[in-house]
Amino acid sequence: MSALDHPESRDGFGSIDAVAGFMAVASFVLSAIAAGGGLLVQLEARPVRLVPIALVLAIVAGRMSRRFERLALAAIFGAMVAFVIGMTLVVLTENPLF
């Protein structure tokens, strides 16, 4: 069930669907940075800060659009995996958590 019930979202691809898609993809990007991808591009990979933001983006994206509910669910699972991998890398490399 979508949080916003617009007629255009039932008929075709609307602007709300596009925003929800971008939010889900942004969640994937934040999760990738938190999982250690940030270390490759010289960004601070701090999963304690990034993963909650990624989770909120994915949940909001899933509630905005029925079309991208599965993508948002995949983004939530990706964020959970990224948290575990990122925390493991932070502990092994002795980087700060926050």
C-alpha positions in Angstrom: 0.0 0.0 0.0 1.4 3.4 -1.0 1.4 6.3 1.4 0.3 8.6 -1.3 -2.6 7.5 -3.5 -2.4 9.4 -6.7 -4.2 8.4 -9.9 -1.1 8.9 -12.0 0.9 6.4 -9.9 -1.6 3.6 -10.7 -1.6 4.2 -14.5 2.0 4.8 -15.3 5.4 5.9 -14.1 4.9 9.2 -12.2 7.2 11.6 -10.5 6.7 10.0 -7.1 7.9 6.7 -8.6 11.0 8.4 -9.9 11.8 10.0 -6.5 11.3 6.7 -4.7 13.6 5.0 -7.2 16.3 7.6 -6.6 15.9 7.3 -2.9 16.3 3.5 -3.0 19.4 3.8 -5.2 20.8 6.4 -2.8 20.3 3.9 0.0 22.3 1.3 -2.0 25.1 3.9 -2.5 25.3 4.8 1.2 25.3 1.1 2.0 28.2 0.4 -0.4 30.2 3.2 1.2 29.5 1.9 4.7 30.4 -1.7 3.7 34.0 -0.6 2.8 33.6 0.8 -0.6 34.4 4.2 0.9 37.9 2.9 1.7 38.5 2.3 -2.0 37.7 5.9 -2.9 39.3 7.4 0.2 36.1 8.3 2.0 35.6 7.7 5.7 33.5 4.5 5.9 31.6 4.8 9.2 28.8 2.3 9.1 27.3 3.5 12.4 26.5 6.9 10.8 25.7 5.8 7.2 23.6 2.6 7.6 20.7 4.2 9.6 20.4 6.9 7.0 20.4 4.3 4.3 17.7 2.3 6.1 15.5 5.4 6.5 15.8 6.2 2.8 14.9 2.7 1.9 11.9 2.6 4.1 10.6 5.9 2.9 11.1 4.9 -0.7 9.2 1.7 -0.1 6.3 3.6 1.4 6.2 6.2 -1.4 5.7 3.9 -4.4 4.3 0.4 -5.0 6.5 0.1 -8.1 9.7 0.2 -6.1 8.7 -1.8 -3.0 10.9 -4.7 -4.0 13.9 -2.5 -4.7 13.5 -0.8 -1.3 13.3 -4.2 0.4 16.5 -5.2 -1.4 18.1 -1.9 -0.2 17.1 -2.7 3.4 18.7 -6.2 3.2 21.7 -4.6 1.5 22.0 -2.1 4.4 21.9 -4.8 7.0 24.7 -6.8 5.2 26.7 -3.5 4.8 26.4 -2.9 8.5 27.9 -6.2 9.3 30.7 -6.0 6.7 31.4 -2.4 7.5 31.6 -3.0 11.3 33.9 -5.9 10.7 36.3 -3.8 8.5 36.2 -0.9 11.0 37.2 -3.2 13.9 39.9 -5.0 11.8 41.4 -1.7 10.5 41.1 0.0 13.9 39.2 3.0 12.5 36.8 5.1 14.6 33.2 3.9 14.8 31.6 7.3 14.8 
